[in-house]
Amino acid sequence: MKSSKPPRFLITDDHQIVRNGLRQLLEDGYSGCECGEAVNGAQALEAVYRQEWDLVVLDLNMPGRCGIETLTEIKKIKPTLPVLVLSMYSECEYALRAFKAGASGYIHKSAVTEELLDAVARALAGGRHITPSQAELLAAGLSRRGDAPPHESLSAREFEVMRLIALGLSVKEISARLSLSAKTVFTYRSRMLDKLSLDSDVEVARYAIKHNLVE
């Protein structure tokens, strides 16, 4: 049975202004609640290890360990801990990956306050916040198990490298964005190209556009 005490939220985002806004929104919606903060995946995992939380709000686009990887690790540590993914990315592919990794909801950063608070309430109650468009994505994902597109075989990091290459970023820029060495980025790029049977960054961009993986 859920405790009657005010909930404890862990807000994970690398932008201070976003964390401040989320904190204010949650404090306005849940009087007396406690809000902890983390600026990257490593800090979030440490906080989950060391403290008890009722809900994690997790950004996908952070330096270092990517959001999907962080989500997967959180669910390994605390399988019943609800995690709401908050992202600037479109639902097209990331929502499906997030739900497969155990997310209780996928909220775009442009969402109105009411939608976010509804998602928080559902997650705290043990449910999931799934929009009609996300439900269609999940249904489509289930129906195409036998002939899933090649990019679904990519790891979370390989997928992120693919997306950034498709957006025109160089290996050096990706290295800085993800806090990885250039050698590591090249390794992920090589694995990604092999899994997609592609030969160049231009082909990666074409593939991503064809499958609506970038906006």
HELIX and SHEET records of a PDB file:
HELIX    1   1 GLN A   16  GLY A   29  1                                  14    
HELIX    2   2 GLY A   41  ARG A   50  1                                  10    
HELIX    3   3 GLY A   67  ILE A   77  1                                  11    
HELIX    4   4 GLU A   91  LYS A  100  1                                  10    
HELIX    5   5 THR A  113  LEU A  124  1                                  12    
HELIX    6   6 PRO A  132  SER A  143  1                                  12    
HELIX    7   7 ARG A  145  ASP A  147  5                                   3    
HELIX    8   8 PRO A  150  SER A  153  5                                   4    
HELIX    9   9 ALA A  156  ALA A  166  1                                  11    
HELIX   10  10 VAL A  171  LEU A  178  1                                   8    
HELIX   11  11 ALA A  182  LEU A  196  1                                  15    
HELIX   12  12 ASP A  201  LYS A  210  1                                  10    
SHEET    1   A 5 GLU A  34  ALA A  38  0                                        
SHEET    2   A 5 ARG A   8  THR A  12  1                                        
SHEET    3   A 5 LEU A  55  ASP A  59  1                                        
SHEET    4   A 5 VAL A  83  SER A  87  1                                        
SHEET    5   A 5 GLY A 105  HIS A 108  1                                        
END                                                                             
